[in-house]
Structure formats: C-alpha cells, structure tokens
Amino acid sequence: MKPVAVISGGSDGLGKEIARQLIGDYQVVILSPHAEKLQAAAAELGVDYRLCDVANWGQVDAAVRDILAKYQQINALINCAGVWIEGELDTNDPAQIKRVLEVNCLGTILLSRAVIPAIKAQKSGKIINIISDAGLKTKAQRSVYCASKWAITGFTKCLELDLSPYGISVSAVYPGPMKTKFFEKAGINRDLTDAADPVSVASEIAASLS
C-alpha cells in the first residue's frame, strides 16, 4: 500500500496542486468543507476525500478516524487550509475575524492533534504547515491575518521539538502571494502578475516528502 498523505484545503489552489503532484507516490486524501468543489477536485485528480471543516473538532476527529480505519496509516499531513482577511482592525467584521483565526490557526492545531497519535504509534511521519510569509513579517492592514500566521509559526517550532523524539518531522513553508483564487474568494481584487506559480511551490513541497 502506498503511504497516505492528508491535505487540508485540498479542493483548490495550492492544496489541490500539492495533491496532484503527490498522487504518483501517495494515496492522497483531500479535505474541504465545500462538498461540491471537493467532490469535483477528487474526481478530477482520482484521489480520496473527506468533507471536513478543520475548525470543527467533531468533523476533524471523524475524518481522521475514518481515514485510519480505511488505510491503517497516515504518513504525511499537509495543513494547507487558509482564509484571507485584510484592512484595519476596526473595519474587520468580527465574524470574519473569528473565522480566519479558526481556520488558519485552530484548524491547523486541531488537525495535527487528530493525526499525531497515529504517527506517534508508527514512529514516523511528516507534518508540513503551509504558513505564508505573513508568519514571518508584518504589514499594514494585516493584523488579524498575521496574528493567525505568527501563531502557527510558533506552534510549528514547538511541535517540531515535541515530535522529533518520535521520529516525526515537522516543518513549515512560507510562500508569498500565489496565482490562485485565494484573494478572490475573500472578495479582494489583487494584481497577481508577479505572484508565484503554485505548481513550483507544490513541487518543492512534494520533493521534501519524497
């Protein structure tokens, strides 16, 4: 059986491209809370999928349990789900602030939490957190987004220390803007002429898993 890779945010953008590049070497399972888009992406790529909002512990726990029941292992977790927000803090909608923190921060933590017991038992595995360069630097009108990403930078560095004794690798990727619909989904019109190609970013991530 091929090793199993679970990818959150796998129905489009970078997550979908990572899935595409892993299908030769991994049994890929993509996660998303958007049923129609998730099913279409899974059919296009020929991968498995689970409907899952990473900010919902019940859905996360059920998805991971189901994957383990079917495949008996999870060898790689790529936390790629993310939501964008910009603007000065007092102009940000409180509900959207909450959603950004739940997906970008809590979602990464909860999905990692669900997968860790299995990879600890295996004494091997890899967790890759797709963070963004907003987890390393600051910029005006990015307070909430940067907060969500800086939190995961710290989380990743601590988790690496916690899991290295079990033979588990934890790492992070900090891409800048990419030519995806990430901003468009948030209703933001952004010039992506000079943005990175998600294919090249995904190829580097796939190479790190090989």
Beta strands, then each sheet from edge to edge (+ up, - down):
strand 1: 4-8
strand 2: 27-32
strand 3: 48-51
strand 4: 76-79
strand 5: 125-130
strand 6: 168-173
sheet 1: 3+ 2+ 1+ 4+ 5+ 6+
end
